[in-house]
């Protein structure tokens, strides 16, 4: 991956180490909106198999509502002060 590649994805600029040769980014979607992104990186090329990527996607689908609820609770707590 070159720096030119990341110029097409400004939201990821500076978040992926230059040594990462394989990257998986899975969006965390709540009510049709992206709440966050889970990113994994490895220094080996082609490190993540399609099966692994699918598993990560399934895990993200399961944990996203929990993380979103925790975030909402934190927001409400901060506003209460």
Z-matrix of the N, CA and C atoms (Angstrom, degrees):
N
C 1 1.436
C 2 1.513 1 109.38
N 3 1.278 2 114.17 1 137.34
C 4 1.459 3 118.71 2 178.20
C 5 1.522 4 109.05 3 -107.81
N 6 1.309 5 115.39 4 167.72
C 7 1.456 6 119.42 5 176.69
C 8 1.519 7 111.11 6 -62.91
N 9 1.360 8 118.08 7 -29.38
C 10 1.462 9 121.11 8 176.99
C 11 1.521 10 111.25 9 -60.63
N 12 1.317 11 116.94 10 -37.94
C 13 1.459 12 120.99 11 179.30
C 14 1.521 13 110.02 12 -57.33
N 15 1.326 14 117.57 13 -46.00
C 16 1.464 15 121.28 14 -176.39
C 17 1.512 16 112.74 15 -73.10
N 18 1.334 17 118.13 16 -17.45
C 19 1.469 18 119.33 17 178.03
C 20 1.528 19 111.11 18 -64.59
N 21 1.327 20 117.55 19 -22.13
C 22 1.467 21 120.98 20 177.04
C 23 1.523 22 111.84 21 -78.21
N 24 1.321 23 117.07 22 -12.98
C 25 1.463 24 122.10 23 -178.17
C 26 1.528 25 109.09 24 -127.67
N 27 1.341 26 117.53 25 73.79
C 28 1.463 27 120.04 26 -174.41
C 29 1.526 28 114.10 27 -60.70
N 30 1.319 29 118.57 28 -27.26
C 31 1.469 30 120.50 29 179.78
C 32 1.522 31 111.22 30 -65.65
N 33 1.324 32 117.48 31 -23.20
C 34 1.461 33 121.21 32 -178.98
C 35 1.527 34 112.17 33 -95.44
N 36 1.320 35 117.69 34 -4.08
C 37 1.465 36 121.27 35 -177.36
C 38 1.517 37 110.67 36 -56.92
N 39 1.309 38 115.95 37 127.50
C 40 1.451 39 122.05 38 178.14
C 41 1.520 40 114.44 39 78.96
N 42 1.313 41 117.97 40 -2.54
C 43 1.459 42 120.97 41 -178.57
C 44 1.524 43 112.46 42 -99.12
N 45 1.305 44 117.38 43 -13.06
C 46 1.459 45 121.58 44 179.78
C 47 1.523 46 107.64 45 -111.40
N 48 1.331 47 116.92 46 119.69
C 49 1.469 48 118.73 47 179.83
C 50 1.524 49 110.95 48 -58.74
N 51 1.319 50 117.35 49 144.74
C 52 1.468 51 119.72 50 -179.22
C 53 1.530 52 112.81 51 -63.08
N 54 1.328 53 118.04 52 -17.02
C 55 1.461 54 121.09 53 179.68
C 56 1.530 55 112.54 54 -85.31
N 57 1.332 56 118.36 55 -6.50
C 58 1.467 57 120.72 56 -178.90
C 59 1.525 58 109.67 57 -74.02
N 60 1.316 59 115.84 58 121.38
C 61 1.460 60 121.02 59 177.87
C 62 1.522 61 111.16 60 -100.66
N 63 1.335 62 116.77 61 -22.01
C 64 1.464 63 122.60 62 176.81
C 65 1.518 64 108.05 63 -128.15
N 66 1.322 65 115.87 64 133.00
C 67 1.455 66 120.76 65 -179.30
C 68 1.522 67 109.32 66 -137.44
N 69 1.331 68 115.60 67 136.23
C 70 1.463 69 121.73 68 172.99
C 71 1.521 70 106.46 69 -122.17
N 72 1.319 71 117.20 70 125.48
C 73 1.461 72 122.45 71 176.56
C 74 1.518 73 107.75 72 -124.24
N 75 1.329 74 116.04 73 120.85
C 76 1.460 75 121.19 74 -177.42
C 77 1.525 76 108.00 75 -117.85
N 78 1.342 77 117.68 76 119.99
C 79 1.460 78 119.22 77 -179.98
C 80 1.522 79 111.80 78 -70.72
N 81 1.325 80 115.24 79 144.52
C 82 1.463 81 122.49 80 174.71
C 83 1.531 82 105.83 81 -100.99
N 84 1.316 83 116.83 82 109.33
C 85 1.457 84 122.04 83 -172.92
C 86 1.521 85 110.75 84 -107.65
N 87 1.346 86 115.33 85 130.32
C 88 1.463 87 122.35 86 176.39
C 89 1.522 88 107.38 87 -130.34
N 90 1.317 89 116.30 88 123.09
C 91 1.474 90 121.44 89 179.68
C 92 1.530 91 112.23 90 52.92
N 93 1.316 92 116.09 91 39.72
C 94 1.458 93 121.06 92 178.02
C 95 1.518 94 115.18 93 77.87
N 96 1.321 95 117.80 94 2.01
C 97 1.466 96 122.61 95 179.71
C 98 1.523 97 109.91 96 -112.90
N 99 1.319 98 116.87 97 144.41
C 100 1.460 99 120.43 98 177.12
C 101 1.522 100 108.56 99 -78.43
N 102 1.310 101 115.91 100 118.65
C 103 1.465 102 123.70 101 -179.08
C 104 1.529 103 110.22 102 -91.04
N 105 1.315 104 116.65 103 -31.86
C 106 1.453 105 121.86 104 -178.77
C 107 1.517 106 109.85 105 -173.27
N 108 1.313 107 115.92 106 -176.54
C 109 1.462 108 121.54 107 179.85
C 110 1.516 109 108.50 108 -139.38
N 111 1.319 110 116.12 109 131.95
C 112 1.466 111 120.68 110 172.08
C 113 1.521 112 106.76 111 -94.72
N 114 1.309 113 116.86 112 122.54
C 115 1.457 114 121.26 113 179.93
C 116 1.513 115 111.75 114 -118.75
N 117 1.312 116 115.73 115 136.54
C 118 1.461 117 122.72 116 176.33
C 119 1.520 118 107.92 117 -127.56
N 120 1.322 119 116.02 118 143.55
C 121 1.452 120 119.60 119 178.98
C 122 1.518 121 111.64 120 -137.47
N 123 1.317 122 115.10 121 156.45
C 124 1.467 123 121.55 122 177.70
C 125 1.518 124 108.34 123 -144.62
N 126 1.318 125 115.79 124 152.35
C 127 1.464 126 118.99 125 179.98
C 128 1.524 127 112.16 126 -82.63
N 129 1.339 128 117.19 127 -14.34
C 130 1.466 129 120.38 128 178.10
C 131 1.535 130 109.94 129 -87.13
N 132 1.318 131 116.28 130 140.69
C 133 1.464 132 119.89 131 175.15
C 134 1.523 133 109.38 132 -72.24
N 135 1.319 134 116.08 133 145.78
C 136 1.474 135 123.11 134 177.72
C 137 1.526 136 111.70 135 55.90
N 138 1.329 137 116.30 136 36.24
C 139 1.465 138 121.19 137 -175.54
C 140 1.529 139 112.61 138 -71.23
N 141 1.319 140 118.08 139 -33.27
C 142 1.459 141 121.58 140 -173.18
C 143 1.526 142 110.76 141 -97.94
N 144 1.323 143 115.52 142 120.78
C 145 1.461 144 120.27 143 178.97
C 146 1.530 145 109.65 144 -77.58
N 147 1.330 146 117.78 145 158.00
C 148 1.461 147 120.28 146 175.97
C 149 1.535 148 111.86 147 -56.46
N 150 1.321 149 117.29 148 -36.75
C 151 1.461 150 120.66 149 178.22
C 152 1.533 151 110.82 150 -63.50
N 153 1.326 152 116.86 151 -42.85
C 154 1.463 153 121.27 152 178.62
C 155 1.525 154 110.39 153 -63.36
N 156 1.320 155 116.89 154 -44.63
C 157 1.464 156 121.06 155 -179.98
C 158 1.531 157 110.00 156 -61.20
N 159 1.326 158 116.85 157 -41.27
C 160 1.457 159 120.60 158 177.27
C 161 1.516 160 112.11 159 -62.86
N 162 1.326 161 116.30 160 -40.69
C 163 1.464 162 120.93 161 178.34
C 164 1.522 163 110.46 162 -64.42
N 165 1.322 164 117.01 163 -43.94
C 166 1.466 165 120.74 164 178.35
C 167 1.529 166 109.62 165 -60.79
N 168 1.323 167 116.97 166 -41.85
C 169 1.464 168 120.23 167 177.93
C 170 1.517 169 111.94 168 -60.44
N 171 1.325 170 116.93 169 -41.36
C 172 1.466 171 121.10 170 178.51
C 173 1.527 172 111.58 171 -65.25
N 174 1.325 173 115.68 172 -41.63
C 175 1.466 174 120.09 173 178.94
C 176 1.533 175 109.85 174 -64.05
N 177 1.322 176 116.54 175 -43.67
C 178 1.471 177 120.52 176 179.69
C 179 1.527 178 110.40 177 -61.07
N 180 1.320 179 117.61 178 -41.62
C 181 1.470 180 120.30 179 177.67
C 182 1.521 181 111.58 180 -59.37
N 183 1.326 182 116.92 181 -35.08
C 184 1.465 183 120.96 182 -178.02
C 185 1.530 184 112.61 183 -79.11
N 186 1.321 185 117.62 184 -36.57
C 187 1.470 186 119.17 185 -175.56
C 188 1.527 187 113.42 186 -88.45
N 189 1.319 188 118.18 187 -20.63
C 190 1.460 189 120.49 188 -176.97
C 191 1.527 190 113.18 189 -56.86
N 192 1.339 191 119.73 190 -47.53
C 193 1.475 192 117.88 191 179.17
C 194 1.535 193 112.72 192 -60.47
N 195 1.319 194 117.13 193 -35.46
C 196 1.466 195 120.45 194 179.14
C 197 1.525 196 111.17 195 -67.53
N 198 1.320 197 116.36 196 -44.29
C 199 1.462 198 120.22 197 178.67
C 200 1.523 199 111.08 198 -65.45
N 201 1.318 200 116.08 199 -37.93
C 202 1.470 201 120.45 200 179.03
C 203 1.526 202 110.43 201 -64.71
N 204 1.324 203 117.18 202 -44.19
C 205 1.462 204 120.86 203 178.61
C 206 1.535 205 110.76 204 -62.73
N 207 1.323 206 116.99 205 -40.15
C 208 1.465 207 120.55 206 177.70
C 209 1.523 208 110.59 207 -64.10
N 210 1.317 209 116.27 208 -40.26
C 211 1.464 210 120.52 209 178.12
C 212 1.526 211 110.17 210 -64.05
N 213 1.347 212 116.89 211 -45.03
C 214 1.466 213 120.01 212 178.90
C 215 1.527 214 111.10 213 -59.99
N 216 1.327 215 117.01 214 -43.78
C 217 1.463 216 120.80 215 179.45
C 218 1.525 217 110.16 216 -60.74
N 219 1.322 218 116.83 217 -40.94
C 220 1.460 219 121.17 218 179.03
C 221 1.532 220 110.47 219 -64.69
N 222 1.319 221 116.57 220 -41.72
C 223 1.464 222 120.78 221 178.40
C 224 1.529 223 110.97 222 -61.80
N 225 1.319 224 116.87 223 -45.40
C 226 1.467 225 120.94 224 179.46
C 227 1.522 226 110.53 225 -63.59
N 228 1.323 227 116.96 226 -39.95
C 229 1.453 228 120.73 227 179.93
C 230 1.527 229 111.13 228 -63.75
N 231 1.327 230 115.72 229 -42.48
C 232 1.463 231 119.94 230 -179.99
C 233 1.528 232 111.06 231 -65.39
N 234 1.325 233 116.25 232 -38.12
C 235 1.477 234 119.88 233 -179.60
C 236 1.513 235 112.09 234 -71.68
N 237 1.329 236 116.73 235 -25.83
C 238 1.461 237 120.29 236 179.86
C 239 1.522 238 111.32 237 -70.31
N 240 1.306 239 117.97 238 -22.67
C 241 1.468 240 121.28 239 179.72
C 242 1.489 241 108.00 240 -81.75
